[in-house]
Each structure stands twice: as C-alpha cells, then as structure tokens.
C-alpha cells in the first residue's frame, strides 16, 4: 500500500471506548458488540459487501479499506445499493482512486461504517460512525433517514445492512467553511477568504495521538496504517475566539461569508488600520503584518455564537468574543432588551442571513453580505473611565510629567445619586433621559495651588485610523463639596482647552505626531475653549448630574490598535484667569472620555447647548447623594 492510501485513513477521531447503542432484548451485551452468535453468511463483512453491494465494494477496495473489513475486528456496514451513486466520482475505469483523498474515506466510506456489531431491532438507536459522526437507525427501518432494503446480514466479523441510497455526509461547521469555499465562484478566493484564513497551516494543524489510535499493519514503506485514528485538532484562531467549530459535541451558530463578502469587509478593516510607520523602524514589515492580522480578526468578529452560552438566543445573541466587562459589545438583538444602551440600535442579524444550513454541530448561515455594519462589528465606541490609572504620567527627558501638570491629586470617587426626577445616563451621547438612581465614578483633578490651571491627559487605547466624534463627560463640582443632603451652593462650570496628541514612543523619550498636540475648537464656532454647564436642570427643573460636552469630530491619521505602550492622548487644560475664578472652577470632576466612530449615514452630531456660557440655576429639592471615596 502506498503513502496515498496510508494518508487516506488519517481522517476522524477515536471512538469512545464506552460506545453505547440500544441492544436487542434477545441478545447479550457481548453478542451485540463483540461477536456474532449466529451467521447468515460464512464469510467476512468485506465479502458480503462484494456480493450484495459491489459498487460500494469497488470504492472500498480502491481506497484500501477492504483489508480492515476482512480483519478480525468487528464492524457494521450500511452499504449503498448498486446504481444509487456514481462510482466514477470515486474511482477510474481501472478501479483506482483518482486522488490522495482522506476526504473520500471520511465523507463517503466511513460515513457508512461503525465499530462493533449493531443489529436492527424495534428500538431507535444512535450510532457513532467511523468518521465520528452520529447517525440514527430508527425502528421504522431507516438509517440517517435512508430506508434499509436489507438488514441484519450477519458475517464472521460484523453485520451488513443495505440502504437504498448513499447516506449524505453531515458536515460540521468547520467543514462547511471548506465546502462553501470549494463551491464559491469568486475570483481571488485563494488569497482572501475565510477559508484561506482559517485553513492556513500556520494556524490549523492536526496531531495524530498514536497511543489512542488503532493501526492495522504497515504499508510497503513500513509506516503504520491507521484505521481508527485519534486526531487532536489545533486551530489557534478559533481557539482564541472560543469557537471550536470542529468539535462534534458542540452547538454553534456560524455566519459564513462568501469570499466576496469577506474581501469587502477585510478591505473596510484595512482602511482603519494604518499603523504608525515608526513600527517599521523596529521590525521591517511590521505595519503590514499588523494590518493583515487585525483586519482578518476584525472581519471574523461576531461570526460565531455558542448556543449553550446564549440562554435566550431568540431574543439576543452574544458572540463568542463577548465579555461581561464590556457587555454592550458583541451582542445583537431581535427584541428590545431591558438594559440596551440608548445609542445601540436594534439589529436582528439572523433575519438578514436567509435560511440556515443544518450541520452536525450547529447552524450555518452562508451570506454574500455581512448582516452587521462595521460600526457594530469592530469600529466601535471607545469609552475611557477617568481614574488614576488612565491618567498619563509619561515623563519627559528631565523626569517631569510631560502632559499632566499642576495637578495636586487625582483621586477616584464613586457614589450613587438618587433623584426622584430625571438624570442623564453617562453612556448616552444623545441626551436621552433615564430614571431612578445612577452610580457615578469620577476623577477629582485638583490644582496644585489655588491659582494653577491644571493640565491632565488621558490615555485613549485602541484607536483606529478613522474619524471619531469626541465627548467629555463631567460631573458638577458640587458633587465633590456636598456629599449628603444639603443646599447646592457651588454651581461653577469648567472652562478648558482640548488637545489631541499622538505619541510615537513611550517612557522618557517623548516623540509626538504631530510635533505638538492639535487643539480642538468648538463645533459651533464659538471659540477654541469649551465651557460645561455646571449644575444642569431638566425641562421640569430637576437636577441633571452628568454633563456630556461634545468636543467635536477628529480624524486620526494612524491606528494604535493593540499598541498600548503608545498612541493617543486627550489632554484637557483648564483656562480660568484670576478674574474668572469666581465664575469657573479650575478643579474638574471628570467621569469619562468617549470616542464614538463617526458614521456618515447618521449625519452630524447635534447636541444643543453643550458649550457656551454657564446658566445660573437655583438649588432644587428632593436630592440625596450617597457618597464613598477611594484614593488610588
């Protein structure tokens, strides 16, 4: 036997030693699984196939499987009847196999064979096939839905059943990706497709575990012939996204884009991944390598959903990369959930995917267009909660903080504001109102002296080279001064400049792109400084705690995704002269910085009254602030 035949056996996994099938009441356990107590035919299972299903026998011989079916091992075979499949699809006119094809062994030959003697009886049975697929032999005389025309033809080493048609192979989701790729007519699919990415030998490899596998002799080269092989699959990409689509005992929903859809989404991702050229000075070709890696991963985001981890997947779907720490990401809805963020739109993605293809371990949706936008899939909102860890403390060449200056302390505070009126939701950037109590976490940036203007910079991670709408969320200064029931006396707002800074390097070596930060101006043209509202009120006069200030729109030239040691800073510089100290506060309570990708289809961001002069507001009743302090 040559190497081609040897390789054709290396498909599938080892059957569990404790395989269970429902046995006949008249048969003992040993009779049913280990020996044949009474024979219909005094010959081997292979000989019985040759006499009763000669077409199938020709294919079995061509691929070398006849040796095993003539051995002392016991097998059950469901052989397709003659004339029910095209023999020339598998062998040539001389009875030789066309190619070195483990696929034929796994998907055709082993799809009709199981270990042990399994007789047909009046009970429904589940069968584990040699290719590790599960099949049903039902009491009504069908095997995998195909009618059996001959049953219980017992031989020296097994049982033969004859079925009226070949049993269709039940692909798992990983195999369905390969099947779809083969049928895809798209030009260039061999260089850019989901299949090309996942089946790349660099990330997809199988390891044969010999001590768990069964061999049957050796070939002419002295290499073992593996009849029942235990193969450990290792696909690093799918493991990293917690989606082992090749495991038969799993249950997933998988969206499988065609090569056309994959290419379009990959190119959209690449446009947002223009890494800073400084990467190439460290390692030649680093920028292209990073772009290729992340664009592939972005295009694959949210394609897989574990049914076992989605208790109510008919209402909402959590993809396998879902994290409870950023719970609003990687979730798609068919119905309005109770806690959906105000700025997250409803999207029932499966309704856009057409009909599902049932696979052995889940449902496959093959799509020619992604059912989610890039803004849902990977170009997402970045929210940085202000705390001592997110304040940049980079030192310059003299050992002084480069971007955070004149700050006496950066203490974190947290509390719950309970108001019987409306309060603003800090996660919303469209001023939607919510009710009930709201928990707050903010950073108190206090100046080093009473006359100092603070400069404080926040690290913004994972920015892409795209356009963002930028928001600053602040808390009114009175929250720091009055921590229990009391009149509100300090209504001063904040007045500040805002800068965007890109850093090429980190640590004491400071490198900027551009050479200095870019100062942002008010979108309404009122000047290049911003003014918060201080103490805000709603239309009914109730206090509104958080103030969301729209800083404006900014397009980043470079991407710093995954480059946490460098990247983007948002710097705030308070601008309060001595004459304005009674009107504005130099001390700032900062809740968060939000970068929301600018979606042109949504139009420009319009938030009335987010900048300009402060409005005087009187104290209101029915306020209670439960306060706790934590210094980091």
BELLINHU-V758791 format. One record per run of one state. SS is the DSSP state (2 for helix, 1 for strand, 0 for the rest). FROM is the first residue (numbers start at 1). LEN is the number of residues. If there is no record, write none. Layout:
SS;FROM;LEN  SS;FROM;LEN
This chain:
0;1;2  2;3;6  0;9;20  2;29;5  0;34;11  2;45;8  0;53;1  2;54;9  0;63;3  2;66;4  0;70;5  1;75;6  0;81;6  2;87;3  0;90;1  1;91;1  0;92;5  1;97;1  0;98;4  2;102;11  1;113;3  0;116;9  1;125;5  0;130;4  1;134;4  0;138;4  1;142;2  0;144;2  1;146;10  0;156;2  1;158;6  0;164;9  2;173;11  0;184;10  2;194;5  0;199;5  1;204;5  0;209;1  2;210;3  0;213;1  1;214;5  0;219;5  1;224;5  0;229;2  1;231;5  2;236;5  0;241;11  1;252;6  0;258;1  2;259;12  0;271;4  1;275;1  0;276;2  2;278;5  0;283;3  2;286;15  0;301;3  1;304;3  2;307;3  0;310;6  1;316;3  0;319;5  2;324;3  0;327;4  1;331;3  0;334;15  2;349;4  0;353;4  1;357;3  0;360;2  1;362;6  0;368;6  2;374;4  0;378;4  1;382;4  0;386;5  1;391;1  0;392;3  1;395;1  0;396;5  1;401;1  0;402;3  1;405;1  0;406;1  1;407;13  0;420;3  1;423;2  0;425;8  1;433;2  0;435;3  1;438;10  0;448;7  1;455;6  0;461;6  1;467;9  0;476;2  2;478;4  0;482;11  1;493;1  0;494;1  1;495;9  0;504;8  1;512;9  0;521;9  1;530;2  0;532;4  1;536;2  0;538;5  1;543;2  0;545;1  1;546;10  0;556;3  1;559;1  0;560;7  1;567;8  0;575;3  2;578;3  0;581;3  1;584;1  0;585;3  1;588;10  0;598;2  2;600;3  0;603;20  1;623;8  0;631;2
